[in-house]
Amino acid sequence: MPTIVVDVMPKAELLDPQGKAVSGAFARLGVDEFSSVRIGKRFELTVDGEVTDEVLAKAKRVADEILSNSVIEDVVGVEVVE
């Protein structure tokens, strides 16, 4: 069955306390290759049947209206994986 993956991230202009905590842990562990960390959400929507343009459009609508909070998050990706 095909899957539609939706990725949601905090808006770039907002602080990401979880990412900051992970970044601090990296520093304490001596991991210095990464300058910052941002943490988001990934949703996997299993599709019964074929992924048509209509189904993909509905997934994008659901991502914008239900899976993300448009005040603090951006939907950064909606893609089909098989």
Sine and cosine of phi, psi and omega as CSV:
sin_phi,cos_phi,sin_psi,cos_psi,sin_omega,cos_omega
0.00,0.00,0.69,-0.73,0.03,-1.00
-0.94,0.33,0.41,-0.91,0.00,-1.00
-0.78,-0.63,0.66,-0.75,0.12,-0.99
-0.97,-0.25,0.82,-0.57,-0.02,-1.00
-0.98,-0.22,0.79,-0.62,0.03,-1.00
-0.90,-0.43,0.83,-0.56,0.05,-1.00
-0.94,-0.33,0.76,-0.65,-0.02,-1.00
-0.82,-0.57,0.73,-0.69,0.01,-1.00
-0.78,-0.62,0.44,-0.90,0.11,-0.99
-0.88,0.47,0.53,-0.85,0.05,-1.00
-0.85,0.53,0.61,-0.79,-0.10,-1.00
-0.85,0.52,-0.54,0.84,-0.08,-1.00
-0.99,0.15,-0.09,1.00,-0.01,-1.00
-0.99,-0.16,0.49,-0.87,0.08,-1.00
-0.92,0.39,0.51,-0.86,0.05,-1.00
-0.84,-0.55,1.00,0.01,-0.08,-1.00
-0.87,0.50,-0.59,0.81,0.03,-1.00
-0.91,0.42,-0.70,0.71,0.02,-1.00
-0.89,0.46,-0.64,0.76,0.02,-1.00
-0.89,0.45,-0.65,0.76,0.02,-1.00
-0.90,0.45,-0.68,0.73,0.01,-1.00
-0.92,0.40,-0.66,0.75,0.03,-1.00
-0.87,0.50,-0.65,0.76,0.05,-1.00
-0.90,0.44,-0.64,0.77,0.04,-1.00
-0.90,0.43,-0.64,0.77,0.06,-1.00
-0.84,0.54,-0.72,0.69,-0.03,-1.00
-0.88,0.48,-0.69,0.73,0.00,-1.00
-0.91,0.42,-0.48,0.87,-0.03,-1.00
-1.00,-0.03,0.03,1.00,0.03,-1.00
0.99,0.14,0.24,0.97,0.05,-1.00
-1.00,0.03,0.96,-0.27,-0.09,-1.00
-0.88,-0.47,0.21,0.98,0.00,-1.00
-0.98,0.21,-0.25,0.97,-0.09,-1.00
-0.88,-0.47,0.76,-0.65,-0.07,-1.00
-1.00,0.06,-0.42,0.91,0.03,-1.00
-0.34,-0.94,0.27,-0.96,0.01,-1.00
-0.72,-0.69,0.69,-0.72,0.14,-0.99
-0.82,-0.58,0.69,-0.72,-0.06,-1.00
-0.92,-0.40,0.74,-0.67,0.00,-1.00
-0.80,-0.59,-0.35,-0.94,-0.02,-1.00
-0.79,-0.61,0.53,-0.85,0.07,-1.00
-0.81,-0.59,0.77,-0.64,0.06,-1.00
-0.90,-0.44,0.69,-0.73,0.08,-1.00
-0.90,-0.43,0.91,-0.42,-0.03,-1.00
-0.97,-0.25,0.93,-0.37,0.02,-1.00
-0.98,0.17,0.73,-0.68,-0.06,-1.00
-0.96,-0.28,0.79,-0.62,0.12,-0.99
-1.00,0.07,0.96,-0.27,-0.02,-1.00
0.96,-0.28,-0.37,-0.93,-0.08,-1.00
-1.00,0.09,0.55,-0.83,0.08,-1.00
-1.00,0.01,0.98,-0.18,0.03,-1.00
-1.00,-0.02,0.13,-0.99,0.07,-1.00
-0.86,0.51,-0.59,0.81,0.01,-1.00
-0.91,0.41,-0.69,0.73,0.01,-1.00
-0.91,0.42,-0.68,0.74,0.02,-1.00
-0.90,0.43,-0.64,0.77,0.05,-1.00
-0.89,0.45,-0.63,0.77,0.02,-1.00
-0.92,0.39,-0.63,0.78,0.04,-1.00
-0.89,0.46,-0.66,0.76,0.03,-1.00
-0.90,0.43,-0.65,0.76,0.03,-1.00
-0.90,0.44,-0.72,0.70,0.02,-1.00
-0.88,0.48,-0.64,0.77,0.02,-1.00
-0.88,0.48,-0.70,0.72,-0.02,-1.00
-0.95,0.32,-0.62,0.78,-0.14,-0.99
-1.00,-0.08,-0.45,0.89,-0.12,-0.99
-0.85,-0.52,-0.71,0.70,-0.14,-0.99
-0.99,0.17,-0.30,0.95,-0.01,-1.00
-0.79,-0.61,0.42,-0.91,0.09,-1.00
-0.98,-0.22,0.97,-0.26,-0.14,-0.99
-0.89,0.45,-0.25,0.97,0.03,-1.00
-0.96,0.28,-0.61,0.79,-0.10,-1.00
-0.85,-0.53,-0.09,1.00,-0.07,-1.00
-0.74,-0.67,0.41,-0.91,0.12,-0.99
-0.87,-0.50,0.64,-0.77,0.18,-0.98
-0.99,0.17,0.90,-0.43,-0.09,-1.00
-0.98,-0.21,-0.15,0.99,0.02,-1.00
-0.22,-0.97,0.66,-0.75,0.15,-0.99
-0.67,-0.74,0.94,-0.35,-0.07,-1.00
-0.64,-0.77,0.41,-0.91,0.02,-1.00
-0.99,-0.10,0.77,-0.64,0.13,-0.99
-0.85,-0.53,0.59,-0.80,-0.05,-1.00
-0.90,-0.45,0.00,0.00,0.00,0.00
